[in-house]
Amino acid sequence: MTIGSNNESAARLASFVERIERIRADRKQCVADEGAVVAEAKAAGFHGGAIKAVIKIRGMKPHERQESEAILDTYLHAMGMANEPPLFRQIGLLGADIASRDSVVEAMKHLVPNEGSITVETKDGRPVRLTRNKDGVVQVTEVEEPKAPKAGRGAAAPTARDTRPEPPQATPEEAEAMGRQAFKDNVPITLNPFRYGQDQRGRWDTGWRKESGGDGMGPDRDDD
């Protein structure tokens, strides 16, 4: 293709460039218009961040939304920031007895995705894997737990120098009271002042959760 300053190819090129420029200008205007609507909603007493979150959720596919919410529930509960285990809640909706291994396994069959699997671990026996084949039939098999690998030889890697401030001097009971007060003061649970491995750290977390109304099923102690 030959492009000159006055031929047909140059005119077409100019047309493409101008169309792209108009699209970009329209895009900027749309962003500005969206910001104006959000500001208007805030002035009316609505929460702008919540509105954006709703818009994001409305644009998600139903399965993606369900998966995202389930993962978030699981993570929050694992951190002791949710009152009820999400899995217990789902099983409860199915009318299962969470104290019975067979009842839980039977209920979990309804949650196995097509051509997917779910592993259920209970204190009554080995873990159980539920697998749904392409015909929709769920098969139940016991899972052999892998043996832990032996620790290798050699010196441990050097640890970085600890530059954190010294933790407060407190008994475990005082640490729990401090955790309760921290929640009242709107302090996030991640700002636990005690160090990993200290009994006070677990008691501080426990106090924070109790004050928040959590069920205490998250990790109460840090053994790392």
N, C-alpha and C positions, 0 to 999 in steps of 0.2 A: 504494500500500500504506500502510495506517495502522498505526503501531506504538505501542502503549501499554504501560503497565507490567504489565498483567495479561491481555493478549489473546494469541491463538494466534501472531501474528507475533512477538511478544516472546519467546515460548517457543522458537520455531524459531531466532531470532537467537541466543539464549543457547546453544542446542544446537550451532550452527555454531562459535561462539566457543570453547566448551569442547572441541570436537573438535580445532580448530586448536591450542589450548593443549596438549592431550595429545600431539599429533604433535610439537610443538616440544620438549616435555619428553622424549619418546622419542628425538628426534634428539640432544639433549644427552647423554642416557644412552648412546647408541650411540657418540658421540665419546669419551666417558669410557671405555667398554668397549674401544674400539679402542686408546686410549692405554695401557690396562692390559695388553693383549695384546702390544703392541710392547715395553713395559717388560719383560714376562716373557721375550720372545724375546731381548732384549739381555742379560738376566741369564743366559740359557742360552748366551751366547757368539755370538749372531747379530748382524748389523749392521742396525740399525733402518732407516737410510736405504735400504739395498739392498732390504730387504723391501718398503718402500713403492714403490720403483722397479719391482720385480717385479709388484706388484699393479697398478700403472699400465699396465705393458706387457700384462698379461693382459686388461685391459679394452679394449685397442685392437683395431681391426679389422686383420686380417693385412696388407692393403695399406698401411694407415696406419703400421703398425710397420715394414714394409720400407722405406717412403719415409723415415721418420724416421731409421732406422739408416743408410741410404745417405747422407742429407744430413750426418749427424754424422760419418761416416767421411770424406766429402769435405772437410768443413771442417777436421777434425783433420789430414788429410794436407796440405791447403793451408797450414796453420800449421806444418808440419814436425814434427807430434807423432804421426804414424802411420807405421809401418814400411813399409807397402806401399800403393801407390795403389789405392783401392777399385775403380776401373774396371779396372785391370790384373788384379786378383784375379778379378773376374767374368768377364773375357774369358779368363783362364787356365783357369777352370773349363769354358769352352766349347771348349777345345783350340785356341785361335787363336794365331797367331804375332804378337806385338805389334809386331814389327819390320816387318811387311808391312801396307801400307795396305789392300790388297784383303782380306787375311785378317781384319783388324780390322773393316772395313765389313761383311763377310759375317757375322761373329760378332755384331755389334751389331744386325743385323736381328732377332735373337731377343729383344732387349731393348726394342724399340719398342712402346709401349703402343697399345692399340686406338684408332684415330682420333687418334693423337698423332704426335709427331716427335722425333728426336734428331739433333743436329748433331755430326759428327765432324771434328776438325781434326788434321791431321798435317803433318809437314814435307814430305811428298811430294805437292805439288799443293794445289789449293784445298780449302776446307772442303766437306764432303759432308753433305747433309741426307737423313735416312731418314724417310719418312712412311708410316704404315700407314693405309690407307683402311678404310671400314666393312666391306669384304669380307675384310679380313685380309691384303691384298696390300701388300707393302712396296715403295715406289718410291724410287729413288736419284737425287738431282739435285745438281749442283755449285752451291755458293753463291757469289754475287758479294760480295766483301768491300766494305763501305761505305767511302767515302773520308772521311778525317778532316776535320772542319770547320776552316776557317781561323780563326786566333785573331783576336778582335775588337780594335779599337783602344781606347785609353784606358789610364789608369794602373792598376796592379795594386792590389787592395784592401789596405789596411793590415793588417799582421799583428799579432797580440797580442804583448805583451811576454813574453819567455821568462823564467819564474821558476824553472825547474828548476835543480838544483844542477849545478855544472860536472862534466863527465864525467871519469873517471879519466885520468891521463896514462899511456898504455900503447901499445906497438907492436902491430900487428895480431896477431903471434904471442902476445904477452902477453894480448891481449884474448881470443883463442881459449882459452888456458889458463884465463882467468878464467871463461869460459863453462862449461868442463868442471867447474871447481870449484863453480860455482853449481848445477849439476845435482846434484852430490854433496851439497851443502848444502840440497837440497830447495827451491831458489829457482825460482819459476815463470819461464818464458821471457819473460813480459810485463815483467819487471823488469830488462830490459836497461839498463845504466847509461849506454850511449853514445847519442848523438843520431842522428836520421835523417840519412842522407847520409854519415855517417862510415864509413870502411872497417872501423873497429874494431867497429861495431855488427853488421855482417854476420859478422865473424869470431867475435864473442861468440856469436851465434846458432849458427854452425857448430859451435863447441866444445860448446855445450849439447846440440845434436842428436846429435853423435858420441858423447857420453858417455851419452845416453839410448838409443842403439842405432838412431836414425832413419836413413833411407836418404839424407838430404840432398836430397830432391827438392822440398822446400818452398822458399820464397823465402829465399835466403842473404844477399841484400843489399837495403837499403832505398834506392831511388832517388828517392823522393818528396822 
